[in-house]
Amino acid sequence: MLLDLGPDHRTEILRRMHSKLIAQFGRVIRPDDKRRDPMWTLVQGVIGARAKTAVSNDNADRLLAEYGSWERVAEAPIEDLTARLQTATFPAMAAERLKACLQEIIAQRGKASLDHLESKDTADAMAWLETLPGIARKISAGIMNTSQFNRKALVLDSGHRRVVQRMGLVPAKADTTRAYDELMPLLPAIWSAEDLDEHHLLGKRLAQTICRPKRPDCPSCPVGADCETGAAL
C-alpha cells in the first residue's frame, strides 16, 4: 500500500520564491498584445539560440515582413536566410534549422500553421512540436505558454534552470526536459498560464542579475533562505 506523504515541500518553496522575486523585481506580466501567433513564436525560438530576446524578435519580424509568409521563408535559399540572420548568434545554423523546421511543418500540414494544436492537450501538442527539427523542450513550452495558445507550460532557459538546480528543486545535472518534468507537478495548482510565464521571467531576471553562472551574489539573493547552494556557503 502506498502511503500518502502529503504535498511536496518544494511546492511551498516555489510559492515563496515567486513572492520574494516579485518583491525584489516587481511584477513582470506579459500584456495580451505581446502574445504573438504560435508560428511567429516557433520561428523566434528556432533562430534565437544564445541570442538576446530583442534580437530574435527583430529577426522574426524582419523575415516575415521581407518574405510575406512563412511558406516563402521556407522556400528561400539557405544563403539568403543566413544573410538576413547575421545578428543571430549562429546565423548559418539558425537558417538551416529554420528552413528544415518550416519545411517539415508544411510537409505534414500543407501550410506553415500550428492551428491543429489548438485541439490537442498541452502535453500532446508539445510532443508533436518536439518531433520537428530544432525544437526541444524550451521552445515547445514557449510556444504553448507565451504565444496566443496561453497554456500552462513552464519555460526553462539555461539561467532559470541554473537557479532551480542551485536551489535543489531539481537534480544538479538535470537537462531542460528533466527539469521541466520535475517542476511541472510541483507548481501550485492555482497558478495560471500567466503565473507560469511570470515565474519564468522572474527566474530569468534572478539568473541574469544575482544568480550568475560565475561568482553568484548569494548574500544579496532574495531566495537565499530556500537555496541549498546559498546555505552551504
N, CA, C and O of each residue as an XYZ file, in Angstrom:
932
protein
N       0.847     -1.190      0.000
C       0.000      0.000      0.000
C       0.888      1.248      0.000
O       1.832      1.353      0.783
N       0.562      2.211     -0.910
C       1.331      3.439     -0.977
C       0.859      4.408      0.104
O      -0.342      4.584      0.312
N       1.803      5.025      0.779
C       1.464      5.983      1.823
C       1.274      7.365      1.205
O       2.007      7.754      0.296
N       0.291      8.095      1.703
C       0.090      9.473      1.280
C       1.034     10.352      2.086
O       0.827     10.585      3.277
N       2.066     10.831      1.421
C       3.094     11.621      2.112
C       2.761     13.110      2.144
O       3.530     13.924      2.656
N       1.593     13.449      1.582
C       1.195     14.846      1.615
C       1.869     15.651      0.513
O       2.603     15.092     -0.302
N       1.631     16.947      0.480
C       2.197     17.795     -0.574
C       3.716     17.867     -0.495
O       4.300     17.801      0.587
N       4.333     18.001     -1.640
C       5.791     18.114     -1.717
C       6.217     19.479     -1.171
O       5.641     20.502     -1.540
N       7.215     19.494     -0.300
C       7.649     20.761      0.317
C       8.182     21.740     -0.718
O       8.228     22.945     -0.469
N       8.582     21.232     -1.871
C       9.118     22.115     -2.907
C       8.045     23.035     -3.482
O       8.363     24.110     -3.992
N       6.780     22.626     -3.406
C       5.704     23.498     -3.878
C       5.654     24.780     -3.054
O       5.484     25.869     -3.601
N       5.800     24.650     -1.755
C       5.805     25.838     -0.896
C       7.042     26.694     -1.156
O       6.977     27.922     -1.093
N       8.164     26.047     -1.448
C       9.372     26.812     -1.797
C       9.125     27.628     -3.062
O       9.526     28.789     -3.138
N       8.468     27.030     -4.053
C       8.178     27.749     -5.294
C       7.245     28.932     -5.035
O       7.409     29.995     -5.633
N       6.266     28.749     -4.145
C       5.388     29.871     -3.794
C       6.187     31.006     -3.165
O       6.037     32.170     -3.538
N       7.043     30.649     -2.203
C       7.851     31.688     -1.547
C       8.799     32.351     -2.536
O       8.991     33.567     -2.514
N       9.383     31.539     -3.394
C      10.296     32.064     -4.409
C       9.588     33.110     -5.268
O      10.127     34.188     -5.520
N       8.384     32.782     -5.710
C       7.633     33.693     -6.572
C       7.367     35.017     -5.858
O       7.580     36.090     -6.423
N       6.905     34.933     -4.629
C       6.590     36.147     -3.866
C       7.831     37.005     -3.622
O       7.785     38.229     -3.745
N       8.933     36.352     -3.276
C      10.161     37.098     -2.980
C      10.750     37.731     -4.237
O      11.322     38.819     -4.173
N      10.614     37.061     -5.371
C      11.127     37.643     -6.612
C      10.270     38.819     -7.056
O      10.796     39.786     -7.606
N       8.969     38.758     -6.831
C       8.114     39.910     -7.118
C       8.510     41.089     -6.225
O       8.569     42.232     -6.679
N       8.778     40.796     -4.958
C       9.200     41.860     -4.044
C      10.525     42.478     -4.479
O      10.743     43.678     -4.311
N      11.410     41.650     -5.039
C      12.727     42.119     -5.469
C      12.665     42.886     -6.784
O      13.267     43.952     -6.916
N      11.934     42.340     -7.760
C      11.992     42.873     -9.122
C      10.700     43.548     -9.579
O      10.693     44.222    -10.610
N       9.618     43.381     -8.839
C       8.326     43.876     -9.297
C       7.635     42.861    -10.194
O       8.215     41.837    -10.557
N       6.399     43.154    -10.544
C       5.647     42.251    -11.400
C       6.224     42.282    -12.812
O       6.648     43.332    -13.295
N       6.236     41.128    -13.467
C       6.699     41.018    -14.853
C       5.586     40.294    -15.610
O       5.601     39.069    -15.730
N       4.633     41.054    -16.112
C       3.442     40.482    -16.727
C       3.445     40.801    -18.224
O       3.598     41.954    -18.629
N       3.276     39.766    -19.025
C       3.263     39.929    -20.474
C       1.876     40.424    -20.916
O       0.891     39.715    -20.711
N       1.776     41.607    -21.510
C       0.467     42.088    -21.971
C      -0.089     41.180    -23.073
O       0.668     40.549    -23.812
N      -1.410     41.125    -23.172
C      -2.031     40.278    -24.185
C      -1.574     40.636    -25.586
O      -1.450     39.758    -26.440
N      -1.319     41.932    -25.837
C      -0.918     42.325    -27.192
C       0.523     41.926    -27.506
O       0.974     42.098    -28.639
N       1.249     41.396    -26.524
C       2.602     40.890    -26.758
C       2.611     39.382    -27.006
O       3.659     38.801    -27.287
N       1.439     38.751    -26.900
C       1.336     37.328    -27.212
C       1.158     37.191    -28.720
O       0.161     37.640    -29.285
N       2.136     36.568    -29.355
C       2.156     36.512    -30.805
C       1.563     35.201    -31.310
O       1.287     34.276    -30.546
N       1.383     35.162    -32.610
C       0.926     33.950    -33.276
C       1.879     32.796    -32.974
O       3.089     33.016    -32.920
N       1.378     31.564    -32.775
C       2.267     30.443    -32.445
C       3.371     30.209    -33.472
O       4.483     29.834    -33.099
N       3.088     30.421    -34.756
C       4.143     30.217    -35.763
C       5.262     31.243    -35.590
O       6.440     30.906    -35.705
N       4.895     32.486    -35.315
C       5.929     33.506    -35.066
C       6.760     33.097    -33.856
O       7.985     33.215    -33.871
N       6.092     32.614    -32.808
C       6.797     32.206    -31.594
C       7.741     31.048    -31.882
O       8.851     31.010    -31.353
N       7.314     30.104    -32.713
C       8.193     28.991    -33.110
C       9.427     29.512    -33.836
O      10.551     29.127    -33.514
N       9.218     30.382    -34.809
C      10.346     30.928    -35.575
C      11.305     31.672    -34.651
O      12.519     31.483    -34.725
N      10.761     32.514    -33.786
C      11.611     33.273    -32.857
C      12.442     32.336    -31.996
O      13.608     32.619    -31.720
N      11.854     31.224    -31.568
C      12.594     30.269    -30.750
C      13.680     29.547    -31.520
O      14.790     29.372    -31.017
N      13.371     29.126    -32.735
C      14.334     28.360    -33.532
C      15.558     29.197    -33.875
O      16.674     28.678    -33.879
N      15.374     30.473    -34.160
C      16.504     31.314    -34.565
C      17.164     32.021    -33.376
O      18.107     32.792    -33.553
N      16.658     31.751    -32.155
C      17.101     32.545    -31.016
C      18.130     31.911    -30.102
O      18.346     32.400    -28.993
N      18.775     30.827    -30.538
C      19.730     30.152    -29.654
C      20.840     31.108    -29.203
O      21.561     31.672    -30.026
N      20.963     31.280    -27.880
C      22.014     32.099    -27.259
C      22.004     33.546    -27.734
O      23.023     34.232    -27.659
N      20.879     34.003    -28.214
C      20.752     35.395    -28.657
C      19.827     36.142    -27.709
O      18.979     35.531    -27.058
N      19.982     37.447    -27.627
C      19.099     38.251    -26.815
C      17.700     38.239    -27.415
O      17.526     38.196    -28.633
N      16.711     38.277    -26.534
C      15.322     38.204    -26.981
C      14.993     39.288    -27.993
O      14.315     39.024    -28.986
N      15.464     40.506    -27.753
C      15.158     41.610    -28.662
C      15.711     41.355    -30.058
O      15.083     41.710    -31.055
N      16.875     40.747    -30.125
C      17.483     40.434    -31.427
C      16.656     39.388    -32.163
O      16.392     39.528    -33.357
N      16.248     38.339    -31.450
C      15.446     37.287    -32.066
C      14.083     37.804    -32.497
O      13.579     37.433    -33.558
N      13.482     38.668    -31.668
C      12.202     39.265    -32.040
C      12.321     40.060    -33.332
O      11.486     39.944    -34.229
N      13.368     40.865    -33.411
C      13.585     41.696    -34.597
C      13.815     40.832    -35.834
O      13.288     41.127    -36.906
N      14.596     39.773    -35.687
C      14.860     38.899    -36.827
C      13.584     38.218    -37.319
O      13.354     38.123    -38.525
N      12.747     37.742    -36.379
C      11.493     37.095    -36.775
C      10.571     38.088    -37.479
O       9.967     37.760    -38.501
N      10.464     39.285    -36.940
C       9.624     40.312    -37.563
C      10.129     40.657    -38.958
O       9.341     40.805    -39.892
N      11.436     40.785    -39.094
C      12.001     41.181    -40.378
C      11.813     40.099    -41.439
O      11.515     40.403    -42.594
N      11.990     38.824    -41.042
C      11.790     37.737    -42.007
C      10.360     37.741    -42.536
O      10.142     37.615    -43.741
N       9.392     37.884    -41.647
C       8.001     37.865    -42.083
C       7.679     39.079    -42.944
O       6.936     38.970    -43.920
N       8.233     40.231    -42.588
C       7.981     41.447    -43.370
C       8.601     41.347    -44.766
O       7.987     41.770    -45.746
N       9.803     40.795    -44.862
C      10.501     40.753    -46.139
C       9.968     39.663    -47.069
O       9.917     39.856    -48.284
N       9.572     38.520    -46.506
C       9.110     37.412    -47.347
C       7.586     37.357    -47.464
O       7.063     36.788    -48.422
N       6.882     37.930    -46.523
C       5.435     37.984    -46.623
C       4.684     36.804    -46.038
O       3.505     36.931    -45.708
N       5.335     35.661    -45.902
C       4.697     34.477    -45.304
C       5.787     33.507    -44.885
O       6.908     33.555    -45.392
N       5.445     32.621    -43.948
C       6.417     31.610    -43.528
C       6.644     30.577    -44.621
O       7.705     29.954    -44.669
N       5.657     30.384    -45.506
C       5.860     29.482    -46.643
C       6.960     30.016    -47.561
O       7.783     29.254    -48.069
N       6.961     31.322    -47.766
C       8.005     31.920    -48.602
C       9.363     31.845    -47.917
O      10.385     31.674    -48.582
N       9.383     31.971    -46.602
C      10.643     31.807    -45.869
C      11.174     30.386    -46.071
O      12.374     30.191    -46.269
N      10.280     29.400    -46.021
C      10.687     28.006    -46.198
C      11.265     27.751    -47.579
O      12.095     26.857    -47.747
N      10.841     28.514    -48.561
C      11.317     28.347    -49.935
C      12.642     29.052    -50.185
O      13.319     28.758    -51.170
N      13.020     29.968    -49.317
C      14.212     30.794    -49.542
C      15.482     29.964    -49.461
O      15.560     29.042    -48.649
N      16.487     30.272    -50.290
C      17.783     29.586    -50.201
C      18.436     29.816    -48.837
O      18.277     30.874    -48.229
N      19.163     28.820    -48.378
C      19.867     28.930    -47.097
C      20.755     30.172    -47.064
O      20.837     30.860    -46.047
N      21.415     30.451    -48.186
C      22.339     31.592    -48.229
C      21.596     32.905    -47.973
O      22.114     33.789    -47.290
N      20.386     33.033    -48.520
C      19.611     34.254    -48.313
C      19.166     34.377    -46.853
O      19.234     35.456    -46.263
N      18.715     33.267    -46.283
C      18.294     33.306    -44.885
C      19.468     33.619    -43.970
O      19.339     34.392    -43.020
N      20.612     33.013    -44.264
C      21.801     33.274    -43.443
C      22.170     34.753    -43.480
O      22.519     35.337    -42.455
N      22.092     35.354    -44.665
C      22.423     36.771    -44.804
C      21.475     37.645    -44.001
O      21.878     38.686    -43.482
N      20.218     37.231    -43.894
C      19.224     38.021    -43.176
C      19.247     37.770    -41.675
O      18.576     38.466    -40.912
N      20.018     36.779    -41.256
C      20.092     36.437    -39.840
C      21.483     36.704    -39.261
O      21.918     36.020    -38.335
N      22.169     37.692    -39.810
C      23.535     37.962    -39.369
C      23.618     38.434    -37.929
O      24.671     38.305    -37.306
N      22.539     38.975    -37.383
C      22.576     39.400    -35.985
C      22.288     38.247    -35.023
O      22.420     38.405    -33.810
N      21.894     37.087    -35.558
C      21.720     35.907    -34.716
C      23.094     35.435    -34.247
O      24.109     35.761    -34.863
N      23.125     34.670    -33.159
C      24.406     34.205    -32.630
C      25.086     33.221    -33.573
O      26.303     33.261    -33.750
N      24.293     32.335    -34.179
C      24.816     31.368    -35.139
C      23.970     31.457    -36.405
O      23.059     30.649    -36.587
N      24.249     32.426    -37.291
C      23.378     32.681    -38.440
C      23.162     31.472    -39.352
O      22.027     31.174    -39.724
N      24.234     30.778    -39.713
C      24.094     29.650    -40.636
C      23.276     28.524    -40.003
O      22.410     27.939    -40.653
N      23.551     28.226    -38.745
C      22.812     27.179    -38.052
C      21.342     27.571    -37.903
O      20.453     26.741    -38.094
N      21.091     28.825    -37.563
C      19.711     29.295    -37.420
C      18.958     29.163    -38.731
O      17.804     28.735    -38.748
N      19.609     29.531    -39.836
C      18.967     29.443    -41.149
C      18.646     27.999    -41.513
O      17.554     27.704    -41.998
N      19.587     27.110    -41.280
C      19.367     25.695    -41.617
C      18.245     25.093    -40.788
O      17.384     24.392    -41.319
N      18.252     25.362    -39.488
C      17.222     24.807    -38.611
C      15.858     25.373    -38.932
O      14.864     24.647    -38.928
N      15.803     26.658    -39.208
C      14.515     27.276    -39.514
C      13.936     26.715    -40.805
O      12.758     26.362    -40.851
N      14.735     26.629    -41.835
C      14.249     26.109    -43.109
C      13.764     24.667    -42.958
O      12.698     24.310    -43.460
N      14.551     23.842    -42.266
C      14.165     22.436    -42.073
C      12.871     22.327    -41.273
O      12.013     21.503    -41.591
N      12.727     23.144    -40.247
C      11.535     23.104    -39.398
C      10.299     23.532    -40.186
O       9.269     22.860    -40.143
N      10.400     24.639    -40.896
C       9.265     25.117    -41.673
C       8.874     24.123    -42.763
O       7.690     23.877    -42.990
N       9.862     23.561    -43.427
C       9.570     22.597    -44.481
C       8.869     21.356    -43.922
O       7.985     20.799    -44.573
N       9.257     20.923    -42.724
C       8.624     19.756    -42.119
C       7.167     20.052    -41.740
O       6.288     19.216    -41.946
N       6.922     21.223    -41.197
C       5.545     21.595    -40.867
C       4.687     21.617    -42.131
O       3.575     21.088    -42.140
N       5.196     22.218    -43.180
C       4.446     22.311    -44.437
C       4.222     20.925    -45.035
O       3.148     20.644    -45.567
N       5.229     20.060    -44.949
C       5.085     18.696    -45.480
C       3.987     17.935    -44.743
O       3.241     17.169    -45.353
N       3.890     18.146    -43.435
C       2.897     17.424    -42.641
C       1.513     18.065    -42.671
O       0.500     17.365    -42.664
N       1.471     19.398    -42.706
C       0.199     20.096    -42.541
C      -0.299     20.785    -43.800
O      -1.443     21.236    -43.845
N       0.547     20.873    -44.829
C       0.139     21.529    -46.064
C       0.331     23.027    -46.054
O       0.168     23.674    -47.089
N       0.671     23.592    -44.919
C       0.922     25.020    -44.794
C       1.708     25.263    -43.507
O       1.812     24.381    -42.655
N       2.254     26.458    -43.377
C       3.012     26.807    -42.178
C       2.043     27.306    -41.122
O       1.832     28.510    -40.976
N       1.463     26.384    -40.398
C       0.457     26.718    -39.389
C       0.494     25.695    -38.267
O       0.780     24.519    -38.487
N       0.202     26.159    -37.073
C       0.098     25.279    -35.911
C      -1.336     25.238    -35.372
O      -1.564     24.890    -34.214
N      -2.284     25.593    -36.218
C      -3.676     25.653    -35.783
C      -4.184     24.303    -35.268
O      -5.049     24.252    -34.394
N      -3.641     23.217    -35.815
C      -4.127     21.895    -35.413
C      -3.815     21.578    -33.948
O      -4.431     20.692    -33.356
N      -2.859     22.304    -33.369
C      -2.503     22.040    -31.967
C      -3.542     22.586    -30.999
O      -3.539     22.220    -29.824
N      -4.414     23.441    -31.462
C      -5.428     24.025    -30.591
C      -6.313     22.959    -29.959
O      -6.772     23.113    -28.827
N      -6.550     21.872    -30.701
C      -7.437     20.821    -30.201
C      -6.710     19.762    -29.382
O      -7.355     18.886    -28.806
N      -5.391     19.823    -29.318
C      -4.613     18.851    -28.559
C      -4.399     19.344    -27.130
O      -4.361     20.549    -26.882
N      -4.259     18.400    -26.187
C      -3.872     18.853    -24.857
C      -2.407     19.282    -24.893
O      -1.684     18.980    -25.843
N      -1.987     19.977    -23.867
C      -0.667     20.622    -23.896
C       0.467     19.615    -24.053
O       1.387     19.848    -24.837
N       0.423     18.504    -23.326
C       1.498     17.515    -23.405
C       1.601     16.924    -24.806
O       2.704     16.750    -25.323
N       0.461     16.612    -25.428
C       0.477     16.045    -26.776
C       0.955     17.069    -27.792
O       1.691     16.732    -28.720
N       0.543     18.308    -27.621
C       0.984     19.362    -28.531
C       2.499     19.551    -28.445
O       3.167     19.695    -29.469
N       3.041     19.550    -27.227
C       4.482     19.696    -27.060
C       5.227     18.499    -27.625
O       6.297     18.656    -28.214
N       4.678     17.314    -27.455
C       5.322     16.118    -28.012
C       5.387     16.205    -29.527
O       6.393     15.827    -30.126
N       4.323     16.698    -30.154
C       4.345     16.852    -31.615
C       5.389     17.887    -32.025
O       6.162     17.655    -32.953
N       5.414     19.003    -31.352
C       6.382     20.053    -31.678
C       7.817     19.539    -31.583
O       8.672     19.901    -32.391
N       8.066     18.692    -30.586
C       9.434     18.215    -30.372
C       9.887     17.162    -31.377
O      11.027     16.700    -31.320
N       9.001     16.780    -32.297
C       9.423     15.929    -33.419
C       9.997     16.768    -34.555
O      10.584     16.222    -35.490
N       9.835     18.078    -34.485
C      10.287     18.960    -35.559
C      11.769     19.292    -35.403
O      12.267     19.343    -34.278
N      12.480     19.517    -36.501
C      13.893     19.914    -36.415
C      14.056     21.205    -35.628
O      13.335     22.176    -35.860
N      15.002     21.215    -34.701
C      15.325     22.430    -33.964
C      14.423     22.742    -32.794
O      14.602     23.773    -32.146
N      13.437     21.865    -32.493
C      12.501     22.143    -31.405
C      12.753     21.182    -30.245
O      12.568     19.972    -30.376
N      13.173     21.733    -29.119
C      13.320     20.950    -27.885
C      12.375     21.531    -26.838
O      11.514     22.348    -27.166
N      12.528     21.119    -25.585
C      11.541     21.429    -24.568
C      11.368     22.927    -24.304
O      10.242     23.395    -24.133
N      12.446     23.669    -24.271
C      12.310     25.104    -24.013
C      11.420     25.764    -25.062
O      10.540     26.555    -24.721
N      11.643     25.447    -26.330
C      10.879     26.086    -27.400
C       9.442     25.585    -27.411
O       8.515     26.375    -27.587
N       9.243     24.281    -27.226
C       7.871     23.766    -27.240
C       7.056     24.369    -26.102
O       5.887     24.706    -26.288
N       7.667     24.507    -24.922
C       6.965     25.132    -23.800
C       6.690     26.601    -24.091
O       5.622     27.116    -23.759
N       7.650     27.272    -24.710
C       7.464     28.675    -25.052
C       6.321     28.886    -26.025
O       5.545     29.832    -25.887
N       6.216     28.001    -27.014
C       5.126     28.111    -27.983
C       3.781     27.950    -27.281
O       2.838     28.693    -27.552
N       3.700     26.986    -26.388
C       2.426     26.740    -25.711
C       2.092     27.815    -24.689
O       0.923     28.154    -24.504
N       3.111     28.357    -24.020
C       2.853     29.281    -22.913
C       2.824     30.745    -23.326
O       1.923     31.475    -22.913
N       3.782     31.193    -24.127
C       3.929     32.633    -24.362
C       3.214     33.135    -25.598
O       3.059     34.344    -25.767
N       2.772     32.237    -26.468
C       2.036     32.645    -27.656
C       0.562     32.817    -27.326
O       0.176     32.805    -26.157
N      -0.250     32.974    -28.345
C      -1.691     33.107    -28.147
C      -2.342     31.811    -27.659
O      -3.510     31.827    -27.271
N      -1.615     30.689    -27.669
C      -2.140     29.479    -27.051
C      -2.354     29.684    -25.551
O      -3.350     29.223    -24.994
N      -1.414     30.379    -24.896
C      -1.537     30.743    -23.477
C      -1.859     29.530    -22.601
O      -2.823     29.543    -21.836
N      -1.039     28.483    -22.724
C      -1.253     27.244    -21.964
C      -0.324     27.184    -20.756
O       0.653     27.928    -20.669
N      -0.647     26.283    -19.824
C       0.161     26.101    -18.625
C       1.350     25.200    -18.944
O       1.260     23.976    -18.853
N       2.459     25.822    -19.318
C       3.719     25.133    -19.592
C       4.838     26.056    -19.137
O       4.865     27.226    -19.521
N       5.753     25.559    -18.335
C       6.810     26.392    -17.760
C       8.017     26.434    -18.690
O       8.624     25.404    -18.982
N       8.350     27.606    -19.141
C       9.545     27.788    -19.962
C      10.774     27.757    -19.054
O      10.785     28.384    -17.995
N      11.792     27.033    -19.467
C      13.044     26.965    -18.711
C      14.211     27.225    -19.643
O      14.563     26.370    -20.456
N      14.812     28.398    -19.529
C      16.062     28.620    -20.250
C      17.212     28.195    -19.341
O      16.983     27.754    -18.215
N      18.435     28.325    -19.819
C      19.583     27.824    -19.055
C      19.751     28.568    -17.733
O      20.164     27.972    -16.738
N      19.436     29.867    -17.711
C      19.588     30.630    -16.479
C      18.581     30.232    -15.421
O      18.945     30.004    -14.267
N      17.329     30.147    -15.801
C      16.273     29.737    -14.867
C      16.543     28.324    -14.357
O      16.355     28.037    -13.174
N      16.983     27.446    -15.254
C      17.305     26.078    -14.828
C      18.451     26.083    -13.822
O      18.431     25.317    -12.858
N      19.438     26.928    -14.033
C      20.557     27.030    -13.089
C      20.055     27.436    -11.701
O      20.519     26.908    -10.690
N      19.115     28.366    -11.658
C      18.561     28.812    -10.377
C      17.923     27.654     -9.630
O      18.233     27.422     -8.461
N      17.027     26.920    -10.301
C      16.305     25.853     -9.598
C      17.217     24.673     -9.268
O      16.953     23.928     -8.325
N      18.288     24.504    -10.041
C      19.274     23.468     -9.697
C      20.044     23.877     -8.452
O      20.232     23.061     -7.550
N      20.487     25.106     -8.387
C      21.228     25.565     -7.216
C      20.354     25.557     -5.964
O      20.844     25.342     -4.856
N      19.074     25.789     -6.150
C      18.156     25.769     -5.012
C      17.863     24.351     -4.535
O      17.361     24.156     -3.428
N      18.178     23.355     -5.375
C      17.910     21.976     -5.013
C      16.510     21.514     -5.366
O      16.053     20.482     -4.874
N      15.825     22.271     -6.219
C      14.468     21.905     -6.617
C      14.459     20.821     -7.685
O      13.492     20.069     -7.807
N      15.536     20.743     -8.456
C      15.697     19.681     -9.461
C      17.132     19.178     -9.353
O      17.985     19.884     -8.815
N      17.419     17.981     -9.850
C      18.778     17.457     -9.771
C      19.797     18.360    -10.461
O      19.496     19.011    -11.462
N      20.991     18.384     -9.914
C      22.031     19.292    -10.406
C      22.390     19.055    -11.862
O      22.777     19.989    -12.564
N      22.268     17.820    -12.323
C      22.649     17.505    -13.702
C      21.447     17.339    -14.622
O      21.586     16.833    -15.735
N      20.274     17.757    -14.171
C      19.065     17.615    -14.986
C      19.144     18.512    -16.219
O      19.501     19.686    -16.125
N      18.805     17.938    -17.384
C      18.692     18.773    -18.575
C      17.335     19.480    -18.546
O      16.562     19.309    -17.603
N      17.051     20.270    -19.576
C      15.827     21.067    -19.562
C      14.581     20.195    -19.508
O      13.628     20.516    -18.797
N      14.581     19.097    -20.251
C      13.405     18.229    -20.274
C      13.150     17.618    -18.902
O      12.015     17.609    -18.427
N      14.198     17.111    -18.265
C      14.007     16.507    -16.951
C      13.622     17.559    -15.921
O      12.773     17.309    -15.066
N      14.241     18.737    -15.996
C      13.898     19.799    -15.050
C      12.427     20.196    -15.205
O      11.729     20.416    -14.215
N      11.969     20.284    -16.439
C      10.557     20.600    -16.705
C       9.651     19.525    -16.104
O       8.674     19.831    -15.421
N       9.989     18.270    -16.367
C       9.169     17.166    -15.867
C       9.144     17.114    -14.342
O       8.147     16.700    -13.749
N      10.241     17.534    -13.705
C      10.294     17.569    -12.242
C       9.456     18.717    -11.681
O       8.764     18.556    -10.676
N       9.524     19.878    -12.342
C       8.908     21.069    -11.782
C       7.408     21.181    -12.041
O       6.671     21.661    -11.180
N       6.948     20.750    -13.200
C       5.536     20.955    -13.542
C       4.580     20.391    -12.490
O       3.620     21.074    -12.133
N       4.797     19.171    -11.975
C       3.869     18.667    -10.951
C       3.965     19.409     -9.616
O       3.066     19.303     -8.782
N       5.052     20.158     -9.411
C       5.260     20.865     -8.153
C       4.632     22.252     -8.139
O       4.409     22.819     -7.069
N       4.348     22.798     -9.301
C       3.824     24.153     -9.364
C       2.445     24.217     -8.709
O       1.634     23.311     -8.901
N       2.169     25.260     -7.947
C       0.856     25.372     -7.309
C      -0.268     25.226     -8.330
O      -0.250     25.880     -9.373
N      -1.238     24.376     -8.034
C      -2.320     24.096     -8.979
C      -3.110     25.354     -9.327
O      -3.688     25.446    -10.409
N      -3.136     26.313     -8.422
C      -3.906     27.534     -8.628
C      -3.248     28.471     -9.636
O      -3.904     29.369    -10.164
N      -1.955     28.271     -9.909
C      -1.253     29.157    -10.829
C      -1.825     29.029    -12.238
O      -2.099     27.927    -12.714
N      -1.998     30.158    -12.887
C      -2.492     30.214    -14.255
C      -1.321     30.154    -15.235
O      -0.157     30.156    -14.834
N      -1.645     30.101    -16.512
C      -0.600     30.159    -17.537
C       0.198     31.452    -17.418
O       1.413     31.459    -17.616
N      -0.488     32.546    -17.094
C       0.201     33.825    -16.921
C       1.145     33.793    -15.721
O       2.218     34.395    -15.759
N       0.751     33.097    -14.664
C       1.625     32.958    -13.497
C       2.896     32.193    -13.858
O       3.989     32.557    -13.422
N       2.753     31.135    -14.653
C       3.924     30.355    -15.066
C       4.847     31.199    -15.926
O       6.069     31.105    -15.810
N       4.272     32.018    -16.784
C       5.069     32.915    -17.615
C       5.831     33.900    -16.735
O       7.027     34.115    -16.934
N       5.142     34.501    -15.758
C       5.807     35.450    -14.866
C       6.882     34.758    -14.032
O       7.949     35.326    -13.802
N       6.607     33.537    -13.580
C       7.594     32.813    -12.780
C       8.885     32.614    -13.575
O       9.981     32.783    -13.041
N       8.748     32.256    -14.847
C       9.944     32.100    -15.682
C      10.670     33.428    -15.850
O      11.891     33.490    -15.706
N       9.930     34.486    -16.153
C      10.576     35.778    -16.381
C      11.285     36.283    -15.125
O      12.346     36.902    -15.211
N      10.695     36.017    -13.961
C      11.346     36.392    -12.709
C      12.580     35.546    -12.447
O      13.611     36.069    -12.025
N      12.485     34.226    -12.695
C      13.641     33.346    -12.536
C      14.770     33.731    -13.468
O      15.942     33.687    -13.096
N      14.407     34.106    -14.677
C      15.403     34.560    -15.654
C      16.083     35.842    -15.180
O      17.300     35.988    -15.299
N      15.290     36.769    -14.641
C      15.852     38.025    -14.125
C      16.822     37.746    -12.976
O      17.883     38.366    -12.899
N      16.470     36.825    -12.089
C      17.354     36.465    -10.987
C      18.662     35.888    -11.516
O      19.737     36.216    -11.013
N      18.574     35.034    -12.527
C      19.767     34.406    -13.095
C      20.681     35.428    -13.756
O      21.903     35.279    -13.737
N      20.094     36.458    -14.335
C      20.886     37.454    -15.051
C      21.565     38.454    -14.122
O      22.610     39.010    -14.459
N      20.968     38.681    -12.947
C      21.452     39.759    -12.088
C      22.168     39.302    -10.825
O      23.109     39.960    -10.382
N      21.743     38.191    -10.238
C      22.285     37.752     -8.950
C      22.839     36.334     -9.000
O      23.968     36.090     -8.574
N      22.055     35.412     -9.513
C      22.468     34.002     -9.569
C      23.211     33.736    -10.878
O      22.811     32.896    -11.685
N      24.297     34.475    -11.060
C      25.053     34.396    -12.308
C      25.835     33.081    -12.397
O      26.069     32.426    -11.381
N      26.237     32.696    -13.616
C      26.969     31.430    -13.769
C      28.236     31.377    -12.917
O      28.534     30.359    -12.293
N      28.972     32.481    -12.900
C      30.194     32.569    -12.108
C      30.042     33.690    -11.084
O      29.465     34.738    -11.372
N      30.563     33.454     -9.895
C      30.514     34.415     -8.804
C      29.089     34.913     -8.526
O      28.831     36.114     -8.591
N      28.179     34.007     -8.219
C      26.824     34.450     -7.854
C      26.863     35.270     -6.571
O      27.659     35.007     -5.669
N      25.997     36.256     -6.508
C      25.945     37.154     -5.348
C      24.957     36.587     -4.323
O      23.881     37.145     -4.107
N      25.339     35.475     -3.701
C      24.432     34.782     -2.781
C      23.968     35.653     -1.607
O      22.802     35.558     -1.226
N      24.829     36.501     -1.014
C      24.349     37.323      0.105
C      23.207     38.260     -0.268
O      22.425     38.652      0.598
N      23.099     38.627     -1.545
C      22.047     39.547     -1.984
C      20.813     38.832     -2.520
O      19.846     39.479     -2.921
N      20.839     37.505     -2.530
C      19.764     36.748     -3.173
C      18.492     36.747     -2.324
O      18.543     36.406     -1.143
N      17.358     37.122     -2.907
C      16.116     37.152     -2.132
C      15.578     35.775     -1.772
O      14.741     35.654     -0.877
N      16.053     34.723     -2.463
C      15.567     33.376     -2.164
C      16.647     32.539     -1.469
O      16.560     31.312     -1.441
N      17.647     33.195     -0.919
C      18.765     32.501     -0.301
C      18.351     31.573      0.830
O      18.987     30.541      1.043
N      17.300     31.921      1.556
C      16.881     31.075      2.694
C      16.364     29.727      2.250
O      16.326     28.788      3.045
N      15.961     29.609      0.978
C      15.451     28.349      0.445
C      16.434     27.702     -0.530
O      16.070     26.761     -1.235
N      17.660     28.188     -0.580
C      18.616     27.715     -1.574
C      19.664     26.817     -0.933
O      20.328     27.226      0.020
N      19.819     25.616     -1.436
C      20.807     24.684     -0.911
C      22.225     25.200     -1.119
O      23.081     25.053     -0.248
N      22.466     25.805     -2.279
C      23.805     26.318     -2.568
C      24.162     27.468     -1.639
O      25.262     27.509     -1.087
N      23.215     28.416     -1.466
C      23.465     29.532     -0.577
C      23.662     29.100      0.862
O      24.489     29.668      1.576
N      22.911     28.105      1.291
C      23.014     27.630      2.679
C      24.345     26.966      2.952
O      24.804     26.929      4.093
N      24.977     26.433      1.891
C      26.244     25.719      2.048
C      27.431     26.649      2.144
O      28.535     26.214      2.471
N      27.219     27.939      1.861
C      28.352     28.881      1.875
C      28.720     29.281      3.307
O      29.648     30.064      3.510
